[in-house]
Amino acid sequence: MVIASQPLAKFKRSLKLNMSDELSVKGHILITGGTGFVGRELSKGLAKAGYKVTTISRGESNNCNHICADLTNEETSLDLATKFSSIHTIIHCAALAHGQNPPKNHSVASFNTLICKNILKAFERHRPHWIFMSSISVYGDMHSESVLSINSSPYPVDSYGRGKVRDEKLFIANCDHLDILRLMPVYDSHNLRDIKKRVFLPKTKIKIKINPAPLYSICHIREVIIAVERCINCGSGQRIIQVGDHQPVSQNDLANWFSGRCILVPQLLLKAFIFILPNRLSFLRRISFMLKKVGLDNVYEIGYRYLD
């Protein structure tokens, strides 16, 4: 089933039309969260494409163009911004991932929002092109019988998703030139963490195959790099772009990526659990959310839309 939408094709054409001699000159790009999976691969891909790339994160790196800095500290962020004068684009990847443990007195969402506020304030005078890495998690457990449209309103059901929606609004309110990339679960051959969530029972090595197999939208890291390069070469404005592989993949196919025997699980059984679980308790809501992500189709439209 092909889900590449007509809007995506129009977006590609508009990029060619909006590309000027000035924009085609390789610029200086700043990537926050440069030691994380997405930030690290973006850094390598954009440097290879001829851009000057500087990365920032709390972690150390052997990269000579890396700066170790804590972006949750407002003064550090402000001081950092004074060291740059030629930033063309800032790609904001720095964030705790779903399920990571935040520092004391923070939730994952509040920690990520604090970084967003600090980096926006620090670089507001630079007026760069901002690219914000969001997530398909903003849709929560919304589902469609076919493909969930990019025009659907976000409906997050957990703290991580609500935080991403809040951070998107922060960037929309403060950035004239902005691309928000809602990424489907990102992977490559060396990083299958988000794929395992759809194959193994939580916190176990028990592999399952669901019958009939649901379909999932996922995203190879190369699609993220391609989308970012297109955004860099696009004219000004505010856009939301959903990024993923052009073909959804079945849960059974994902299970075949990993060795070992599988336990066959009827999809009807998962649907029954989803139906009978009460939603009054938060931990039961989390279980229901997990079952929906694994047991039901999770297919999203690939494309873009301009914001008013």
C-alpha positions as CSV (number, residue, x, y, z in Angstrom):
1,M,0.0,0.0,0.0
2,V,1.6,3.3,-1.1
3,I,0.9,6.2,1.3
4,A,3.1,8.9,-0.3
5,S,0.5,11.7,-0.7
6,Q,-0.1,14.2,-3.4
7,P,0.9,17.0,-0.9
8,L,4.4,15.5,-0.7
9,A,4.8,15.6,-4.5
10,K,3.7,19.2,-4.5
11,F,6.1,19.9,-1.7
12,K,9.0,18.5,-3.7
13,R,8.1,20.6,-6.7
14,S,7.8,23.8,-4.6
15,L,11.3,23.2,-3.2
16,K,12.7,23.3,-6.7
17,L,10.8,26.5,-7.5
18,N,11.7,28.2,-4.3
19,M,15.4,27.3,-4.5
20,S,17.6,30.4,-5.3
21,D,21.3,30.8,-5.9
22,E,21.6,32.3,-2.4
23,L,19.9,29.4,-0.7
24,S,21.8,26.8,-2.7
25,V,25.1,28.0,-1.1
26,K,26.0,25.6,1.7
27,G,25.4,27.4,5.0
28,H,26.3,26.9,8.7
29,I,24.0,24.6,10.5
30,L,23.7,24.1,14.3
31,I,22.3,20.8,15.6
32,T,21.2,20.5,19.2
33,G,21.3,17.0,20.6
34,G,24.2,16.2,18.3
35,T,25.3,13.0,20.2
36,G,21.8,11.4,20.0
37,F,20.9,9.0,17.3
38,V,19.0,11.4,15.0
39,G,21.3,14.4,15.7
40,R,24.5,12.3,15.1
41,E,23.3,10.9,11.8
42,L,22.0,14.3,10.6
43,S,25.4,15.8,11.5
44,K,27.2,13.2,9.4
45,G,24.8,13.4,6.5
46,L,24.7,17.2,6.2
47,A,28.5,17.5,6.6
48,K,28.9,15.0,3.8
49,A,26.5,17.1,1.7
50,G,28.8,20.1,2.1
51,Y,27.3,22.1,5.0
52,K,29.3,23.4,7.9
53,V,27.8,21.6,10.9
54,T,28.3,22.4,14.6
55,T,26.7,20.2,17.2
56,I,25.7,20.8,20.8
57,S,24.7,18.3,23.6
58,R,25.3,17.5,27.2
59,G,27.5,14.6,26.2
60,E,31.1,14.6,25.0
61,S,32.0,13.8,21.4
62,N,35.3,13.3,19.5
63,N,33.9,15.6,16.8
64,C,36.1,18.8,16.7
65,N,32.9,20.8,15.8
66,H,31.0,19.7,18.9
67,I,30.3,21.8,21.9
68,C,29.4,20.3,25.3
69,A,26.8,22.4,27.0
70,D,23.7,22.1,29.2
71,L,20.9,23.7,27.4
72,T,18.6,23.5,30.4
73,N,20.7,26.3,31.9
74,E,19.5,29.6,30.6
75,E,22.7,31.5,31.1
76,T,24.7,28.8,29.4
77,S,22.3,28.9,26.4
78,L,22.5,32.8,26.2
79,D,26.3,32.7,26.4
80,L,26.5,30.0,23.8
81,A,24.4,32.1,21.3
82,T,26.9,35.0,21.5
83,K,29.6,32.7,20.0
84,F,27.7,32.4,16.7
85,S,27.1,35.0,14.1
86,S,26.7,33.0,10.9
87,I,24.1,30.4,11.8
88,H,21.8,29.7,8.8
89,T,19.7,26.9,10.3
90,I,19.2,25.4,13.7
91,I,17.9,21.8,13.9
92,H,16.6,21.2,17.4
93,C,16.9,17.5,18.2
94,A,17.9,17.8,21.9
95,A,15.3,16.0,24.0
96,L,14.8,13.1,26.3
97,A,13.2,10.2,24.4
98,H,10.0,8.5,25.4
99,G,10.7,6.3,28.5
100,Q,14.0,7.9,29.5
101,N,14.6,9.0,33.1
102,P,14.6,12.8,33.5
103,P,16.7,14.6,36.1
104,K,15.2,15.3,39.5
105,N,12.2,17.6,39.7
106,H,11.5,17.2,36.0
107,S,9.2,15.0,33.8
108,V,10.4,14.1,30.3
109,A,8.0,16.7,28.9
110,S,9.0,19.6,31.2
111,F,12.7,18.8,30.7
112,N,12.3,19.0,26.9
113,T,10.2,22.2,27.1
114,L,12.8,23.9,29.2
115,I,15.4,23.2,26.6
116,C,13.1,24.6,23.9
117,K,12.4,27.8,25.8
118,N,16.1,28.4,26.5
119,I,17.3,27.8,22.9
120,L,14.5,29.9,21.5
121,K,15.4,32.8,23.8
122,A,19.1,32.5,23.2
123,F,18.9,32.6,19.4
124,E,15.9,34.9,18.9
125,R,18.1,37.8,17.5
126,H,19.7,35.5,15.0
127,R,16.3,34.8,13.3
128,P,17.5,31.5,11.8
129,H,15.6,28.9,9.9
130,W,14.4,26.5,12.7
131,I,13.8,22.8,12.1
132,F,12.1,21.2,15.1
133,M,12.1,17.4,15.5
134,S,8.7,16.4,16.8
135,S,7.0,13.0,16.8
136,I,4.0,11.2,15.5
137,S,3.3,10.6,19.2
138,V,1.3,13.9,19.1
139,Y,-1.6,11.8,17.7
140,G,-1.7,9.6,20.8
141,D,-3.8,6.5,20.2
142,M,-5.8,7.9,17.3
143,H,-6.3,5.4,14.5
144,S,-7.9,5.2,11.1
145,E,-9.2,2.4,9.0
146,S,-6.7,3.5,6.3
147,V,-4.2,6.3,6.8
148,L,-4.3,9.0,9.4
149,S,-4.4,12.3,7.6
150,I,-1.8,15.0,8.3
151,N,-4.8,17.4,8.7
152,S,-5.9,15.5,11.8
153,S,-5.7,17.5,15.0
154,P,-3.2,16.2,17.6
155,Y,-4.7,14.3,20.4
156,P,-1.9,13.2,22.7
157,V,-2.7,10.8,25.6
158,D,0.6,10.7,27.5
159,S,3.1,13.2,28.9
160,Y,5.6,12.8,26.1
161,G,3.0,13.5,23.4
162,R,1.5,16.4,25.3
163,G,5.0,17.8,25.7
164,K,5.7,17.6,22.0
165,V,2.4,19.4,21.2
166,R,3.3,22.1,23.7
167,D,6.8,22.5,22.2
168,E,5.4,22.7,18.7
169,K,3.3,25.6,19.8
170,L,6.3,27.3,21.3
171,F,8.2,27.2,18.1
172,I,5.1,28.3,16.0
173,A,4.7,31.3,18.3
174,N,8.3,32.4,18.1
175,C,9.7,31.4,14.7
176,D,8.7,32.9,11.3
177,H,10.7,30.4,9.3
178,L,10.0,27.0,10.8
179,D,9.7,23.4,9.7
180,I,8.2,20.9,12.3
181,L,9.1,17.3,11.4
182,R,6.8,14.8,12.9
183,L,8.9,11.6,12.7
184,M,7.5,8.1,12.6
185,P,9.6,5.6,14.7
186,V,13.2,6.1,13.5
187,Y,15.6,3.2,12.9
188,D,18.6,2.0,11.0
189,S,20.3,-1.4,10.9
190,H,22.3,-0.5,14.1
191,N,19.4,1.2,16.0
192,L,16.3,-0.9,16.3
193,R,15.1,0.2,19.7
194,D,11.8,1.6,18.6
195,I,11.2,-1.4,16.3
196,K,11.7,-3.9,19.2
197,K,8.8,-2.3,21.0
198,R,6.5,-3.7,18.3
199,V,8.0,-7.2,18.3
200,F,8.9,-8.1,21.9
201,L,6.6,-8.0,24.9
202,P,7.7,-5.1,27.2
203,K,10.8,-5.8,29.3
204,T,11.1,-9.4,28.0
205,K,12.8,-11.3,25.2
206,I,9.5,-12.9,24.2
207,K,8.9,-12.3,20.5
208,I,5.4,-12.2,19.1
209,K,3.7,-12.4,15.8
210,I,0.2,-11.0,15.5
211,N,-2.4,-12.6,13.4
212,P,-3.7,-10.9,11.3
213,A,-0.6,-8.6,11.2
214,P,-1.2,-4.9,11.7
215,L,0.6,-2.4,9.6
216,Y,3.0,0.3,11.0
217,S,4.5,3.4,9.6
218,I,8.2,3.6,10.5
219,C,11.1,5.8,9.3
220,H,14.6,5.0,8.2
221,I,17.1,7.7,9.3
222,R,17.9,8.4,5.6
223,E,14.4,9.7,5.2
224,V,15.0,12.2,8.0
225,I,18.2,13.4,6.3
226,I,16.5,13.8,2.9
227,A,13.6,15.7,4.5
228,V,15.9,18.1,6.4
229,E,17.9,18.9,3.2
230,R,14.7,19.6,1.4
231,C,13.6,21.9,4.2
232,I,16.9,23.8,4.2
233,N,16.4,24.6,0.5
234,C,12.8,25.6,0.8
235,G,11.5,29.2,1.1
236,S,10.4,30.8,4.3
237,G,7.1,30.0,6.1
238,Q,5.8,27.6,8.7
239,R,5.2,24.0,7.7
240,I,4.4,20.7,9.4
241,I,6.0,17.7,7.6
242,Q,5.3,14.1,8.4
243,V,8.4,11.9,7.6
244,G,8.5,8.2,7.2
245,D,9.2,5.3,4.8
246,H,7.0,5.3,1.7
247,Q,5.6,1.9,2.4
248,P,4.1,0.7,5.8
249,V,5.4,-2.6,7.1
250,S,3.5,-5.5,8.7
251,Q,4.2,-6.6,12.3
252,N,5.1,-10.0,11.0
253,D,7.8,-8.6,8.7
254,L,9.3,-6.7,11.6
255,A,9.3,-9.9,13.7
256,N,11.4,-11.5,11.0
257,W,14.1,-8.9,11.5
258,F,15.0,-10.7,14.8
259,S,16.1,-14.2,15.3
260,G,14.3,-16.7,17.6
261,R,11.0,-18.3,17.8
262,C,7.7,-16.4,17.9
263,I,4.6,-16.8,19.9
264,L,1.5,-16.4,17.7
265,V,-0.9,-13.9,19.2
266,P,-4.4,-13.4,17.8
267,Q,-5.1,-9.7,17.1
268,L,-8.7,-10.3,18.4
269,L,-7.2,-11.1,21.8
270,L,-5.3,-7.8,21.9
271,K,-8.5,-5.9,20.8
272,A,-10.4,-7.6,23.6
273,F,-7.9,-6.5,26.2
274,I,-8.1,-2.9,24.8
275,F,-11.9,-3.0,25.1
276,I,-12.1,-4.4,28.6
277,L,-9.3,-2.3,30.2
278,P,-10.8,0.5,32.3
279,N,-9.3,4.0,31.7
280,R,-9.7,5.3,35.3
281,L,-6.2,4.4,36.4
282,S,-3.2,5.9,34.7
283,F,-1.1,2.6,34.5
284,L,-4.1,0.8,32.9
285,R,-4.3,3.7,30.3
286,R,-0.6,3.2,29.6
287,I,-1.2,-0.5,29.0
288,S,-4.1,0.2,26.7
289,F,-2.0,2.8,24.8
290,M,0.8,0.2,24.4
291,L,-1.6,-2.4,23.1
292,K,-3.1,0.0,20.6
293,K,0.4,0.9,19.3
294,V,1.2,-2.8,18.9
295,G,-2.0,-4.5,18.0
296,L,-3.7,-2.0,15.7
297,D,-2.7,-0.4,12.4
298,N,-0.6,2.7,12.9
299,V,-0.3,4.2,9.5
300,Y,0.2,7.9,8.9
301,E,0.1,10.1,5.8
302,I,3.4,11.3,4.5
303,G,3.4,14.9,3.3
304,Y,3.3,18.5,4.5
305,R,1.0,21.4,5.1
306,Y,1.6,25.1,5.6
307,L,0.4,26.7,8.8
308,D,-1.9,29.8,8.6
